[in-house]
Amino acid sequence: MKPRAIVFDLFGDHLRYHGGEARLQALGELLEVFGIGESTTRVVLARMRREGWFETRREGRETVYALTDRSWELLDEGRTRIFDRQHEPWDGQWRMVIYGAAERDRADRDRLRRTLAWLGFGPLAPATWVSPHPRLDEVTRAVASSPATKVDLLTCRSAGRTADREMAARCWDLAGLGADYAAFVDRLAALPSPGELAELPGAQALRLRIELVSAYRTFPFRDPDLPGELLPEGWPGRRAHELFVAAHDALSGPADRYVTDVLTRQTP
């Protein structure tokens, strides 16, 4: 895990519930749990402040790092994507985005592709992306700042369920994603029971909790959260999510007590 990612995960999983801020000394003590030294902590936090992720203020001889509005927005969006999964029945309709951009507008085009992937769209053809989710309004908002990129937004149906599954297999690497989910399920199944996880020492619980978040949060960037009607038989993604949430919740108590203790001890 990179120090920068650990900082985001610490704020996203714990420090946001303590006002979204912490003293530099407290952050240094928390990052020591992950083997990150004081000098590295100072460099990483200073860089993230320059990039606009933190605001700082002085309290006596201490520097306090506080989340900016941009950081709150990122953490809120990431938390929703990680923990909220699609459970509504599919209406059988595809949402289609057909876009066009001049070669000189490649940056806008690449930005649109990243946005579409984040929203759960997959490439059916080079300039045609589809999703089973009703998110065309979000696409409209995303392209509003890129007038050079022209898009057509459609809602349509395929010839039937067999065609739907074939389209899903073409748009997303479900075989590769399923194999990675299965490996993650094996890792989670090897953990102690939730009751045992809840009894771990605080620093150990914090480290394990952040490690699990770091490992799992890569999946929402790859997983379009397809309805069950479009998934292969025996899809392990739902099981991975259930086991992850159970372990994450079990570790919450000891991990947050440890974080609270560090913050309290570092407060004059």
Wavefront OBJ file of the C-alpha trace (Angstrom):
o trace
v 0.000 0.000 0.000
v 1.319 3.432 -0.922
v 1.439 6.068 1.849
v -0.816 8.401 -0.132
v -3.503 5.720 -0.477
v -3.254 4.864 3.222
v -3.848 8.518 4.132
v -6.993 8.611 1.987
v -8.235 5.334 3.458
v -7.567 6.491 7.030
v -9.597 9.628 6.451
v -12.279 7.785 4.501
v -12.729 4.981 7.020
v -12.043 6.744 10.324
v -10.923 10.363 10.486
v -13.912 11.701 8.546
v -15.986 10.688 11.589
v -13.706 12.735 13.853
v -14.296 16.023 12.096
v -12.249 15.255 9.002
v -9.061 16.606 10.520
v -6.094 15.518 12.598
v -2.859 16.900 13.972
v 0.342 16.049 12.162
v 1.675 14.222 15.216
v -1.437 12.032 15.398
v -1.262 11.267 11.673
v 2.373 10.315 12.102
v 1.518 7.881 14.894
v -1.292 6.313 12.859
v 0.893 5.918 9.790
v 3.582 4.239 11.889
v 1.144 1.318 12.165
v 1.810 0.764 8.458
v 5.575 1.144 8.725
v 5.626 4.710 7.401
v 8.226 6.932 9.030
v 7.919 10.554 10.133
v 9.879 12.033 7.226
v 7.785 10.201 4.639
v 4.585 11.249 6.411
v 5.584 14.926 6.280
v 6.509 14.752 2.593
v 3.297 12.942 1.576
v 0.996 15.243 3.553
v 2.729 18.385 2.284
v 2.368 17.179 -1.295
v -1.308 16.339 -0.814
v -1.883 19.798 0.662
v -0.288 21.426 -2.388
v -2.561 19.332 -4.609
v -5.634 20.660 -2.822
v -6.644 17.627 -0.777
v -5.973 19.275 2.592
v -6.080 22.660 4.230
v -3.767 23.336 7.156
v -3.803 25.616 10.156
v -1.593 26.113 13.172
v -2.656 25.295 16.710
v 0.209 26.270 18.918
v 3.274 24.457 17.607
v 1.190 21.818 15.830
v -0.076 21.698 12.243
v -3.640 20.440 11.725
v -4.569 18.818 8.418
v -8.238 19.165 7.434
v -10.092 17.737 4.433
v -11.067 20.192 1.703
v -14.476 20.161 0.002
v -12.847 18.368 -2.917
v -11.627 15.616 -0.579
v -15.026 15.235 1.094
v -16.627 14.829 -2.321
v -14.094 12.188 -3.363
v -14.487 10.229 -0.128
v -18.295 10.358 -0.285
v -18.309 9.148 -3.876
v -15.802 6.393 -3.153
v -17.684 5.169 -0.099
v -20.940 4.980 -2.038
v -19.270 3.041 -4.822
v -17.579 0.583 -2.443
v -20.439 -0.169 -0.063
v -23.666 0.370 -2.048
v -24.351 -2.444 -4.461
v -27.134 -2.792 -7.046
v -30.031 -4.979 -5.905
v -32.995 -3.628 -7.887
v -34.481 -5.872 -10.614
v -33.287 -4.911 -14.072
v -35.848 -3.295 -16.351
v -34.257 -5.005 -19.386
v -33.217 -1.731 -20.998
v -29.755 -0.649 -22.070
v -28.579 2.951 -21.834
v -26.352 3.795 -24.773
v -23.845 6.607 -25.244
v -22.539 7.327 -28.743
v -19.919 10.031 -28.797
v -17.778 11.845 -31.294
v -14.696 13.995 -30.734
v -12.117 15.418 -33.102
v -8.613 13.971 -32.915
v -7.336 17.230 -31.429
v -9.799 16.753 -28.537
v -8.263 13.483 -27.420
v -7.980 14.655 -23.798
v -11.730 15.294 -23.615
v -12.446 11.942 -25.212
v -10.202 10.080 -22.779
v -11.782 11.921 -19.866
v -15.231 10.901 -21.086
v -14.178 7.267 -21.336
v -12.912 7.299 -17.759
v -16.166 8.890 -16.619
v -18.263 6.329 -18.472
v -16.276 3.464 -16.959
v -16.738 4.953 -13.471
v -20.502 5.210 -14.088
v -20.667 1.524 -15.040
v -20.671 1.804 -18.829
v -18.714 -0.595 -21.026
v -17.445 -0.247 -24.624
v -19.699 -2.142 -27.040
v -17.813 -0.470 -29.934
v -15.007 2.149 -30.022
v -17.375 5.126 -29.671
v -20.450 3.323 -28.324
v -20.754 2.523 -24.627
v -23.668 0.838 -22.868
v -24.901 0.247 -19.345
v -27.929 -1.457 -17.784
v -28.096 1.328 -15.179
v -30.283 4.465 -15.662
v -27.420 6.956 -15.500
v -27.827 9.010 -18.669
v -28.519 12.131 -16.611
v -25.123 11.707 -14.956
v -23.512 11.397 -18.383
v -25.234 14.617 -19.458
v -23.794 16.444 -16.451
v -20.349 14.966 -17.072
v -20.157 16.170 -20.698
v -21.564 19.623 -19.979
v -18.050 20.959 -19.396
v -16.724 19.456 -22.655
v -18.677 21.135 -25.483
v -16.237 19.791 -28.077
v -17.430 16.237 -27.358
v -20.787 15.471 -28.981
v -22.894 12.668 -27.556
v -26.126 10.898 -28.449
v -27.941 9.253 -25.540
v -30.336 6.370 -26.219
v -32.404 3.844 -24.304
v -32.928 0.539 -26.092
v -33.471 -3.211 -25.828
v -31.670 -6.155 -27.387
v -33.268 -9.135 -29.145
v -33.481 -11.065 -25.867
v -31.740 -12.325 -22.764
v -29.154 -14.394 -24.666
v -28.141 -11.302 -26.614
v -28.013 -9.324 -23.359
v -25.546 -11.769 -21.821
v -23.431 -11.781 -24.981
v -23.285 -7.981 -24.936
v -22.240 -7.963 -21.292
v -19.454 -10.454 -22.019
v -18.214 -8.230 -24.869
v -18.261 -5.020 -22.855
v -16.569 -6.252 -19.689
v -13.895 -8.803 -18.848
v -16.202 -10.785 -16.588
v -14.000 -13.890 -16.683
v -10.957 -12.013 -15.390
v -12.978 -10.043 -12.864
v -14.670 -13.207 -11.616
v -11.310 -14.955 -11.133
v -10.015 -12.016 -9.078
v -13.193 -11.968 -7.007
v -12.815 -15.710 -6.343
v -9.230 -15.184 -5.139
v -10.416 -12.398 -2.834
v -13.165 -14.646 -1.468
v -10.509 -17.239 -0.634
v -8.470 -14.583 1.183
v -11.475 -13.405 3.187
v -12.574 -16.945 4.000
v -9.151 -17.567 5.565
v -9.593 -14.716 8.062
v -10.652 -15.367 11.673
v -14.366 -15.248 12.416
v -16.044 -11.829 12.842
v -16.138 -12.425 16.593
v -12.383 -13.015 16.671
v -11.693 -10.009 14.430
v -13.621 -7.812 16.859
v -11.213 -8.844 19.636
v -7.981 -7.991 17.816
v -5.635 -5.378 19.330
v -6.421 -1.910 18.017
v -3.325 -1.309 15.888
v -3.590 -4.765 14.314
v -7.300 -4.269 13.606
v -6.636 -0.877 12.012
v -3.902 -2.237 9.776
v -6.009 -5.214 8.649
v -9.085 -3.044 8.050
v -7.197 -0.582 5.865
v -5.489 -3.452 4.026
v -8.886 -4.971 3.201
v -10.271 -1.616 2.046
v -7.181 -1.077 -0.107
v -7.579 -4.497 -1.706
v -11.341 -4.285 -2.230
v -11.670 -0.722 -3.506
v -10.003 -1.675 -6.778
v -13.048 -3.782 -7.679
v -15.651 -0.982 -8.003
v -13.450 0.636 -10.651
v -13.632 -2.563 -12.696
v -17.030 -3.960 -11.718
v -20.067 -2.310 -13.400
v -22.304 -3.933 -10.754
v -24.384 -5.709 -13.365
v -27.835 -7.126 -12.607
v -27.914 -10.848 -11.892
v -29.592 -11.471 -15.249
v -26.362 -10.479 -17.022
v -23.850 -12.296 -14.824
v -22.320 -15.760 -15.341
v -23.602 -18.586 -13.170
v -21.962 -18.769 -9.758
v -20.748 -15.164 -9.887
v -18.430 -14.639 -6.846
v -18.731 -10.842 -6.703
v -21.734 -10.812 -4.384
v -20.056 -13.246 -1.988
v -16.867 -11.158 -1.998
v -18.873 -8.064 -1.097
v -20.718 -9.832 1.727
v -17.522 -11.221 3.275
v -15.709 -7.897 2.898
v -18.492 -5.933 4.613
v -18.690 -8.507 7.439
v -14.928 -8.335 8.120
v -14.870 -4.548 7.726
v -17.704 -4.139 10.234
v -16.146 -6.585 12.715
v -12.851 -4.671 12.703
v -14.592 -1.323 13.157
v -14.751 -1.403 16.971
v -11.107 -2.076 17.885
v -9.762 -0.049 14.961
v -11.766 3.080 15.736
v -11.082 2.828 19.472
v -7.393 2.849 18.619
v -7.773 5.859 16.304
v -9.794 7.694 18.971
v -7.138 6.963 21.578
v -4.363 8.324 19.340
v -6.326 11.481 18.533
v -7.158 12.029 22.217
v -3.586 11.538 23.407
v -2.286 13.948 20.776
v -4.742 16.683 21.755
v -3.429 19.165 24.348
l 1 2 3 4 5 6 7 8 9 10 11 12 13 14 15 16 17 18 19 20 21 22 23 24 25 26 27 28 29 30 31 32 33 34 35 36 37 38 39 40 41 42 43 44 45 46 47 48 49 50 51 52 53 54 55 56 57 58 59 60 61 62 63 64 65 66 67 68 69 70 71 72 73 74 75 76 77 78 79 80 81 82 83 84 85 86 87 88 89 90 91 92 93 94 95 96 97 98 99 100 101 102 103 104 105 106 107 108 109 110 111 112 113 114 115 116 117 118 119 120 121 122 123 124 125 126 127 128 129 130 131 132 133 134 135 136 137 138 139 140 141 142 143 144 145 146 147 148 149 150 151 152 153 154 155 156 157 158 159 160 161 162 163 164 165 166 167 168 169 170 171 172 173 174 175 176 177 178 179 180 181 182 183 184 185 186 187 188 189 190 191 192 193 194 195 196 197 198 199 200 201 202 203 204 205 206 207 208 209 210 211 212 213 214 215 216 217 218 219 220 221 222 223 224 225 226 227 228 229 230 231 232 233 234 235 236 237 238 239 240 241 242 243 244 245 246 247 248 249 250 251 252 253 254 255 256 257 258 259 260 261 262 263 264 265 266 267 268
